[in-house]
Amino acid sequence: MTEKDTHPSSTHPPLPPTSEDDRFACLRLLRSRRVGISTYQRLLIEHGTAQNALAALPEVARAAGVSRYEICPEGVIHAELKAGRLASARLIAQGTPDYPAPLNDLPDAPPFLWVIGDTTLLHKPAIALVGARNASSLGTRMARGLARDLGNAGYTVVSGLARGVDAAAHLAALDTGTIAVQAGGVDTIYPAENTELALNIAKQGLRLSEQPMGLQPMARHFPARNRLISGLAQATVVVEAAAKSGSLITARDALDLGRDVLAVPGHPMDARASGCNMLIRDGAVLVRDSADVIEAIAPLAPRAPELPLTAPPAPPPDRRSLRETANLHGQILNRLGPAPLPEDQLIRDLDAPSESVMPLLVELELEGSINRGPGGLLTRAS
């Protein structure tokens, strides 16, 4: 989702937690039932602090028609923080110096990241290498060569710790720097066959996840992981990918961020190369070796200094009548279906002020009437 100037963003980074108690409350708010990233940010903006948002959340849920709503128990957060300490993991909050600046370009940047390893890699130029799990011998060899050469050229290699292309890229870039973005908890290694590789990455590189400690990855977690892979990298290189694959999701995420997408061509009869060939047909840069990658991407330039984060002003009090609110509820649901729709497009379709629509989106998400997917895309719950 890309917010337009006419619609104040609900995903503006809130102020980072300033104390352990504040961090605890923020994490508790984020882990509460039906609170996604956009809802989390909206609640912080509307209520000022995580403590205030937690206190208001049951009433917000009740107004959305959810009875007996309970916020995340304190014990769950204590257990997550303890698990982080046992795994030698660090919790990085958005807005703090350790947080990777490129992720702030995401409309749904994670408020917290769990990391294990060398966090300095988060502030170096990075290129994502992704591809098929069932990669061919040529595909894995290409991934190793690209990762090795790009690492020697000064780039950190980012991938998803999957078997195939991901594993080959991580292994070849161990000595120069690699980041593994995990779909489950940062302490949960998947697939198990990559356990030794994951342990070595923790020693020589970095493992990263936005998910709670101990979470076993499920299918729905992988698209969310893919957006972080592309979000961390200046460019995404697809080595081998089928026509319908997670690697193409990563490529689309990169394009949505205005980042470069490159692809290695393959034989037209090889299904594992069909996705790459489609990308090249549609304008992706053709890659034969690392020189093609380095030539294609924009010259590295220092990022502009980060401005101090300030929360946008709270929306004005809602003066709509119950009838008007119910009518707007109905209009939102009528315009949403199983096909994802960007939030800013929905607001334009409704021709209503964003400050009137966004609180209703929070209510509908809390009551389970709509779902918010990666990138802030909205669908109507089935």
Protein Blocks (a to p, Z undefined) as FASTA:
>chain_A
ZZdfklccfkbccdddfbfklmmmmmmmmmpghiafklmmmmmmmnopaklmmmmmmmmm
mmnopahiacddfklmmmmmmmmmmnopacddehiaklcfklmmpmbbcfbdcdedjfkl
mmcccddddddfkbcfklmmmmmmmmmmmmmnopacddehighjlmmmmmmmmmnopadd
dfbdfklccdfklmmmmmmmmmmmccddfbdehiacdfklmmmmmmmmmmmpmbdcdfbd
cfbdfklmmmmmmmmnopacddddddfklmklmmmmmmmmnopacdfbfklmmmmpccdd
dddddddddddddddddfbdfklmmmmmmmmmmmpcfbdcdfklmmmmnopafklmmmmm
mmmmmnopaccdehhiacddZZ
